[in-house]
């Protein structure tokens, strides 16, 4: 039975060879397609052939490794071209892993570009300001000057130097007077000790001990007033004046930048007027306006701060100079009541004994 079926199938087979007459152009194309499928398709040795229908038994599975012959591979792209339907591409296995890395690279690249732009702007601004500064020093460049404001700034700098000298001398007076008070206290203790051990001079040692103790007490009161004076002058000089001078420094830098970009705009305006030059002029005009607004804003801030500083300086110094005068006069006049009244008048609180000595930082 099997032999008859095989012989019948053999008689129905159409030979395909180079000498056959039954081949057509379509057959040649199919042969080429079949060869391409055999070359580019998957290896059938790695698959299985299922015999029978959809509900065939498991024993109908024949491993292809037992079939001898050339390997045939399946090419999906060729199948797509011949059948007109493209198979769906398999999802990428690295999509979830590559997406965060791509975002990180983009963020890093953005930060690097931002830093590069910042350095570029800083370099251009520094070059223009340096060029303007040298031009002003050598008399080749023009400078924007507010004579009234410049005079006030010069007065402030000179005043600060004088107040710093007052502060330095007041601290020296505090140190010397503190040492004198300590010496008076030690001397009074020595007199009191000798008064007890020398009966023949007990009264004399006792009078001197009491005097030195009184002087020491009044000296500590005067030290409280001088320390308050020093603290107020220090705040005025190193905080209030320094804050105004910091704003003045920002104003001077803004003035230099304004003049630098103003000069740059003037130089471009007298040059050629082609398309590229007009673009540069427009950019220079924008930068000029930005630095002009900054200069005018800081100019206004300096004027206001100088006005308030002058008012504050007069108020503070009026109180502190009156305190210093009354305290020193009452001490050397020996008027203990007047000295204590002066401290109460200016709300000066005395420090505990032994805490009036300045710290080692203030002594430097």
QUIURUR-V460251 format. One record per residue. NEAR is the number of other C-alpha atoms within 12 Angstrom. Layout:
near=<NEAR;NEAR>
This chain:
near=<7;8;9;10;11;12;12;12;12;12;11;10;11;13;14;15;13;12;8;12;12;15;17;14;11;11;19;17;14;16;18;15;21;21;20;23;24;21;19;20;23;18;20;25;20;17;19;17;20;17;16;13;11;10;11;12;12;15;12;15;19;19;18;20;17;14;16;11;12;16;22;23;22;22;23;21;19;24;20;15;13;17;11;11;12;14;14;10;10;8;8;11;10;12;12;12;12;13;14;13;14;15;14;14;14;14;14;14;14;14;14;14;14;14;14;14;14;14;14;14;15;16;14;19;26;19;19;26;29;22;24;30;26;18;19;20;13;12;11;13;23;24;25;25;18;19;11;14;25;20;15;24;31;17;18;29;23;17;22;30;18;16;25;23;18;24;28;23;18;29;30;22;25;32;26;20;29;31;22;23;31;27;19;27;29;19;25;27;23;22;27;27;20;22;22;18;15;16;14;12;17;18;18;18;25;26;18;25;27;24;23;27;26;23;31;32;29;36;40;38;39;43;46;39;43;44;37;33;37;36;27;31;37;28;23;31;33;21;18;26;34;24;23;31;30;22;26;32;21;22;34;29;25;30;32;36;36;39;35;37;37;33;31;32;27;19;18;23;21;13;15;14;14;12;10;13;18;18;17;22;27;19;19;27;24;19;27;28;20;19;28;26;19;24;33;22;21;27;32;19;25;33;26;19;29;33;20;18;30;24;16;21;28;16;17;26;26;18;25;31;25;21;34;32;23;29;39;31;20;25;31;17;15;21;22;26;17;24;33;31;22;31;36;19;18;25;16;28;22;25;18;13;18;18;15;28;29;26;13;8;7;17;14;10>
